[in-house]
Amino acid sequence: GLSQYSSDPRTEWDLSAYSTREEVLEAIRNLRYKGGNTFTGLALTHVLEQNLKPEAGARLEAEKLVILLTDGKSQDDANLAAQTLKNLGIEIFAIGVKNADEAELKQVASEPLELTVYNVLDFPLLSSLVGKLTQVLCTRIKEKSNKETAGSTVKDFPVNTGPQLSPTDLKISAVTSKSMNLTWSPPLRPPRKYRVVYYPSKGGTPKEVVLDGAVSSLRLSNLTSHTEYLVSVLPVYDTVVGDGLRGITSTLPLSSPRSLRVSELSHNSIRLSWKAAQGATHYLVLCSAAPDGAED
């Protein structure tokens, strides 16, 4: 299976989409590169929520491996999301290219780091890792499978969190040009934390707020006026991430000055007056000679 991410993760194909090597290689050749930001934490949460479920082709008895390929430092909390996956027995391999943060790769990856962390200076050099990485991956799967066959306990992998672990009924209210309120109904079992991620739908830098699990409301401020925002509320437990809530709404446009009046005309001056725009701190006044004179 493969997912790409920037601000928002995107599943390219599920685990069950292809059954031969040739089909996978053809899908990779047709892949469209997704540029943008580096929200690795959100991407790892997406993998857990969307890609590692039976309906996406995940088999309960199979080992779960995630290979993270990144060329930059994460703009959100990748460590928290990675820890959730690792607590569930999912093994993470981290591969950095160019500007990747090696300290972050080591935080995100599973132990032992000498087998799970790789870093190269540029994309063409990734080919040098293929042989070693393939061997390590296959060996790790065999080792874990052998342990389980020998009688160790297989860790149950939660695949359907349901209402017990998932909040409901996201409401967005008190929307202004710069702010909005979020409220939701908490799940039956309160989470340890909530991750609230919000960003403009037409591109822009996502921002994240981490809340205590006892809280079920938040006021977002310092937003851009007249802009459509996507909002996600994700419940985080010690060993699982519940299904998230998602909403979309637009901030109001900034208020405008009204009722422009002209008075006190002379041969080289005029007086202008208007009703104030709420919240304005300054005004910019432009004038030009009619009908098509240059602006002064």
N, C-alpha and C positions, 0 to 999 in steps of 0.2 A: 504494500500500500504506500501511497505517497501524498503528502500534503505540503503545500508551499505557504509561506507566511510573510507578511510585512506588518501593516497595521492590523489587518484582519486575516486569519488563517483561511486557506481554501483547500478542500480535499480534491486532489487531482484524480485519484482512483482508490477504491477500497481494496482490502486484502483479497476479496473474492472476485475482483474484476477480471484478472488474467490467470491462466493456468500454465502457460509455457514461457520459457525464457525469451523466445522470439517476440511474443506479444508484449512483454514488458519493455524490451529494448525499442520496439516500434513506438510504444507510448511515450518513452523518454525522448525519442527523436522528435515527436510532435508536441513536446511540452513548451508552453509559452512562459517565458521568464516573468516573474512578478517582482517588480522593483518596489522600493519604498522603505518604510521604517523597519525596526528590528525588535518586535515584541515577542521575545522567545517564550516568556512565561505564558502568554496567551496562547501561543502555538502548542506548547506542551499540554495545556489544559484542553485544547481542541482535540488533540490526539487521544486523550483519555476519554473525553466526552463523546467523540464522534467515530474515531477510527478503530478503537479497541473494544468494540461491542459485537455481539453475535450477528446483528443485522448488517454489520459492515464486513463480516467474514471472519471475525476473531473466533478461534476455537478454545473452549475452556481448558482443554488438556495441553494446549500448545504453549511453549515458552513465549514470553512477550519481550520483544526487543525494539528499542527505538534508537535510530541513528540520526543524530542532530547534525546538520551541516549549516554552518553560519560564517559570515564574513564580517561580523561586527559585534560590538558589545550590546547586550540587551538593554532596551529602554524601559523594561518593567522588571518585576521580581521573578527571575527565571529559577532561582534557587528554591523558592517555596513550592512552585509547581513541580519541579523536578523531584523534590523530596516526597511529594504525594505519590508520584509514580513509583519511586523506588520502594516506598513503604508497602506498595501492593505487589512487590516482587518483579516489577518491570525493570529490565536492565537498560541503561542508557549509555550509548557510545557518543562522544562529542568530538566533532571534527571541525577545526577552525581553519579559515583561509584569510590571508591578508591581514585585515585589522581586527580579527577576533581577539577577545580578551582571554588569555590562557588561564588566568586565575579563575575566571567565571566558568570556563570549560571544565576545570577540575572540580569546581563546586557542583556542577550539574551532573557530571558523569558518575557512574557506579564504580565501586572498587573492584579490582585493583586498578588504579589509574594508569599504570604503565601499559595496561592492555586496552583501556577504554578511551584514552585521550590522545588525539593526534592534531598536529598543527603544521600547515605548509604555507609557503610565502605567496603562492599564486595558484590559480585554478588548474593550469596544465599539470602541476605537480601532484594533483590528486591521484593521477593514474599510478603513481609510485606506491600508493597505499593499498591498492586493490587486492593484491596477492596476500599481504599480511593480514589485512582486515578480514578477508574472506576466511582465512584459516582460523583466526581468533574467534570469529562468530560461530563457525561450525563446531569448534572445540568446546566453546562455552555451552552451546545447546546440548551437545552430547554429555558433558559433565553433569549438567543440571538434570537431564533426563535420567541418567544413570542413578543419581542420588535418589530421585523419586521412585524409580523402579526398585531400589534397594530397601524401600520401606519408609522413607522420610515423608512427612506430611506435605501434601500439595496445598498451597495457600489458595483459598477461595478468592476468586477475582470478582468483585461486585460489578455486575453488568447492567443492572436495572435499578437505579437508585430510588425511583418512584417518589411519591409525595412525602415519605418519611424524611428524605434528605434534600428535598428541593423546595425552594420558596415558590410562592404563587402570587398572582394578582399585582403585578407591577403597575403603579399609578404615577403619572407625571403631572404635576400641578404647579400653580403659582409661577407660571412661566413669564419672564420679563425679557428684556433685550440682553441681559447679562447673566441671568440665573434661572434655575428651575429646582423644584422639590421632587425627590423620589421617595416613594414609600412602597413597601411590599409586605405580604403576609409570610412570616417565617415558617420553615418546615416543622414537622412534628418534633424532630430532634434538632435542637439549635446547633449551628455549625461553630467551629472554632473561630473562623474569620469569614468576612465577605470581601471579595475583590470586585470593586466597581470600576469598570473601564468605559470611558466615553471619548468620542472623537467625531469630527465633522464627517458626514457621509460622503462628501465630494473631495476628500483628501485633507490631510492635516495631521498634526502630531497627536496620537492618542495619549490620554492622561489616565492615571490610575489612583484610586483611593482604597486603602485597606482599612476595614472597619472591624471592631469587635463583633463576635457572633451574636451578642445580646441586642445589638442595634438593628433596627429594620427601617431606617429612614436616613436620608442624606440630602443636604442642599448643595447643589453644584453652583459655583459662582465664577466670576471672571471669564464668562463665556463670550463668544463673538456674536454680535447682533445679527439678526436676519439670517441665521444659519441652521441647517438641518443637522441634528446630532443623533448618532447611534449610541445607545446605552446598554451595557451588559452588567448584570449582577450575578456573581458566581459564588456559591457557598463552598467553603473549604473546610474539610474535616481532617482528622489526623491521618486517615488512610484512604480517603477518597474525595473527589470533587463532585458535588451534586450537580444536577442539571441546572443550567443558568436561565435567568430571565433576560429577555431582550426587548427593548422598546425604541421608538424613534419619535422625535418631535422637533419643532423648529422654534428658535428664539424669536422674539418680536423685533421688528425694525426699530431703530432709534427714533425717538419722537422728533418732529420737525417744527421749526418756527412757523407761525401762522399770521395771517392778516397783515401782510406787508403794506405799509402806507408811506406816501411821499408827501413832504411838505417843505415850507420855507425855501422855495426855489429862488436862486439868484443867477447872475450871469455866469458864475463859476462854481456853484455849490447847490446841493440839495440835502434835505434831512430825511433819513429813513427811520421808521419805527416798526416794530412787530411784536407779536405775542411770543413770549419765551418758549423755548423747547425744554421740556423737563429733563434735568440732568446735564444740560449743556454747560460747559465751563468757558468756552470761547466761541466766537462766530467768525467766519471768514466771509467777507463781503467782496464780490467781484462786480465791476461795472464796465460797460463798453458803450461807445457811441453807436446809436441805432442807425440804419438797420444792420450794417455789417462792418462797423468800425473795429479797430484793433482794441483788445482789452487793455485797460490802464491799471 
